[in-house]
Amino acid sequence: MRLLKSHSTNAYFNLTSEKYFMDNYKEPVFILYIHTPSIIIGKNQNALEEINYEFVRENNIRVARRLSGGGAVFHDEGNLNFSFITKKEEGNIELQFKKFTKPIIDFLNSLGANASFSGRNDIVIDEKKCSGNAQAYQKDIMLHHGTLLFDSDMQSLAKSLKPNQFKIQSKGIESVRSRVTNIRPHLNKDFTIEQFRDALIDFIKLNYTDHYDKGFIKDEINTIEKMIQDKYGTWDYVFGKSPTYQFKNINKFKGGIVECQFDVKKGKIENMHIYGDFFGMKDIDELNNLLNGTKHEEDALRKKLDHINDYINNVSVDEFISLLF
């Protein structure tokens, strides 16, 4: 088994590397990686439904979509992530989850934590979640990956994964929030996250006698970067791939009350309706029609709002944009 400590803290790179190794499978691979603040959504989820858009934008939190199902998770420099990529084996999904979480659970218990498997796909310590796990399959290759909340910023975790449920009615799959805990306080000795990662690698080596350390080579990095540029780091993949959803929002500004209702299909706005007690020189249906077909993405919308005051007097572009997310 090839052991990899990723050189990158970019969620797009590490999640895309999983796809690369599935596409180019030669041998089992075990990858460990740490991300700068990011939200990772499941392959079937609506990105906007999972995030607090304003908080994520203001704090430059990256949003990425992974290959596997399940719910949204928050990653930061206090979170260690692991991936097994290997041949698919016989047995149901529940057995597969238990198999690949077992070495992680045994590792945590060896350090004094009271860790166990829980529910469909979680590792818990004293009944609080410290690790969420998910799987993806591609022909006869499987990916099992999971989080390890070592010393994450719980306040940022809570704020970034707290969308306004009033705004969105989605046909996607929502995350189920659980009580969570960091691992670090439960251990019998103190570690930095890098020391914790290296200790896990040493523990994995005890479970897999046929292993070797090998970092990413240049050709792999170049191919992965191109995959990010072409697909896996794009707005179309992360946000445009979201299931169809309905969006509504209302607020009162200096120019009056403004309400927006619209559908989003394949990432683009349809059936835009703007209501309110505002004044404007031009018919609001012109603005509705102008915005229809636009990506539900801030930069794309801003390009169409240069003359917002022709339709809604005394409401700024920033104020109107705030209604759309």
C-alpha positions, 0 to 999 in steps of 0.5 A: 500500500502506498502511503501519502502525506499530501503537500497541499492544503487546497481542498480541490487538490486533495479531493481531486487526487482521490479521483485521480487515483481511482481513475489510475488505480495500480495499488492500494493508496492511503492519503492523509491531508489537512485543509485550510478552512473549507466546506466539503459537500456530498455529491448529491447535495445543494451547496447553498443549502448547506452553507451560511453563504455570508459567513463563508464569503466574508471568511474566504472559506472554500466550498468543494464537492466530493465524490462520495455521498453523505452530508456537509463537513467543515475542514480547517487546519485542526482537522485531519482527513484520511482516504483509503483507495483500494479494490472493492471487496465482498460484503455490504456497505455497513461491513465496509464502513466498519472495516475501514474505520477499525484501524482509525478507532484502534489508533484512537483507543491506543491513545486513550480515547474511548472511540467506537463506531456509531450509526451508519458511518461515524466514529464517536468518542463518549457518544460525540462525533469526531469523525464522519466517513463516506464511500464512493465506488467506480467499477471495481475500485472503492474510495473510503474517506473520513474526517478526524476533528483533532482540534478544529475551530468549533465556532467556525464549524457551527457558523459556516454550516448554518444556512438560513432555512427560510430561503431555500426549499431544495430537492437535495439531501440535507445534512443531519447535524450531530453533537461533535467533539475534538479528539485532542482533549481525549488523548493521554498525551498532547500532540500537534496535528502534524505529530498526530498525523505521523503517529497515525501513519506509524499505526497504519504501518503496523496494520499493513505490512506491505507498504511504502512511503511515496509523495506525489510525483510531478506528472501526478500533480500536473494531471490533478491540477488540470482536472481541477481547472477543467472540472473539479474546481469550477463553479459549475461542478461545485454549485451548478451540480446542485439539485433543482431548488426554490429560493426566496428572500425578503428585506426592507431597504431605504427604497422599500420592501423587496422580495425575490422568489426564483427557481434554480435548475442546473445552477441557473436562475429560472422563473424570477419574480421580484415583488415589493412596495418599491418604486422604479422607472422601468417595468420590473418584469424587464429585470426578471427577464434579464436575470433569468438564465443567469448563474446563481453566482454573485459575479455573474449576477453583478454584471446584470445589475448596473442599472438596478435603480431604474427598476428599484429606486434607492436599493444598491447592488450590494443590497439586492445581491444580499437578497439572492443568497 
